[in-house]
Amino acid sequence: MQTLLDEALIRDLNARFETAEPQEILAWALDASGLERVCVASAFQAEGTAVIHMAAQIRPEVPILFLETGFHFAETLAFKQRLRETLGLNVVDLTGDYTVDAQTAEFGPRLYERNPKLCCELNKVIPFNRALRHYDAWVTSMRRDSSWTRRDTPIVAETELESGERLVKINPIANWTRRDAWGYLKDNGLPHNPLYDLGYASIGCAPCTRMTFPGEDERAGRWSGLLKTECGIHVAESQMNDRPAE
C-alpha cells in the first residue's frame, strides 16, 4: 500500500514540530503539506474548540467532522450549534446506520451498558472510518497528558483504515496541557461547553459520561467502572489491556 508521507519525512516533521506552535503545525497541514483533502475531527470539547478556531483562521471552509451518535448531552449539541454560528464553521455531522430507536430494536435496550464496545463501534468507529475514506488527512485535538492511552501520541503519523486506505493523522496540540487549552480559550475570548462548569472534565455521550472528582484522572468520567477509556477511534481497543504499571 502506497504511503502519503515517507517514514523519514514523518520523523523529520515530528522532530521539527515538537517545539512548534500548533498554528505552525496547522499551517503546514492545511497549506504546505500537499495534502488536499484535510478535515478536523472534533467533539467540541475545550481542546477541540481551540483547534477548530486555529484551523478555521487558516482555512475557513475546512470540514469539521462531528459524530452525531444520538446520545449526546443537549448542552453539547447546543454548544456545537453556537460555535458553528459564531465562527461560521463547515460542520459535517456523521451518523451510523442505526438511530437510537433502531439500535434498541436490533440489539436491545441500553446497549451502551451491556456492550459499550459494540455501541461505540456502531455509532463512532464505523461512521467515522467511512467518512475518512474521502480525506487525505485528519486533524485531532488529542493531548498526551489527558490519558495514559495517549501518552505516546505523535504529532504526525500515518494510519490505515480497515479498508486498507491510508491517511495522515495530525495532532497539533499533542504536547499541550489542559491548562494550555483553557488558556487559549481565555486569550481568544472563546466559549466552552457549559458542562465543564458542572464538574465534567471530558465530555462524550451522556450515558457513558459522569462528572469527575478531585484527584481523578481527566478521563475517569468516561465509561466509569469499565476497563475502557477510549471509543476505539484514536486508540484501538486491543491496546487498552496493556495498561502500564502506575
Stockholm file with secondary structure:
# STOCKHOLM 1.0

chainA/1-246         MQTLLDEALIRDLNARFETAEPQEILAWALDASGLERVCVASAFQAEGTAVIHMAAQIRPEVPILFLETGFHFAETLAFKQRLRETLGLNVVDLTGDYTVDAQTAEFGPRLYERNPKLCCELNKVIPFNRALRHYDAWVTSMRRDSSWTRRDTPIVAETELESGERLVKINPIANWTRRDAWGYLKDNGLPHNPLYDLGYASIGCAPCTRMTFPGEDERAGRWSGLLKTECGIHVAESQMNDRPAE
#=GR chainA/1-246 SS CCCSSCHHHHHHHHHHHTTSCHHHHHHIIIIISCCCSEEEECCCCHHHHHHHHHHHHHCTTCEEEEECCSCBCHHHHHHHHHHHHHHTCEEEEECCSCCHHHHHHHHCSCHHHHCHHHHHIIIIIHHHHHHHTTCSEEECCCCGGGCGGGTTCCSEEEEECTTSCEEEEECTTTTCCHHHHHHHHHHTTCCCCGGGGGTCSSCCBGGGBCCCCTTSCTTTTBSTTSSCCCCSSSSCGGGTTCCCCC
#=GC SS_cons         CCCSSCHHHHHHHHHHHTTSCHHHHHHIIIIISCCCSEEEECCCCHHHHHHHHHHHHHCTTCEEEEECCSCBCHHHHHHHHHHHHHHTCEEEEECCSCCHHHHHHHHCSCHHHHCHHHHHIIIIIHHHHHHHTTCSEEECCCCGGGCGGGTTCCSEEEEECTTSCEEEEECTTTTCCHHHHHHHHHHTTCCCCGGGGGTCSSCCBGGGBCCCCTTSCTTTTBSTTSSCCCCSSSSCGGGTTCCCCC
//
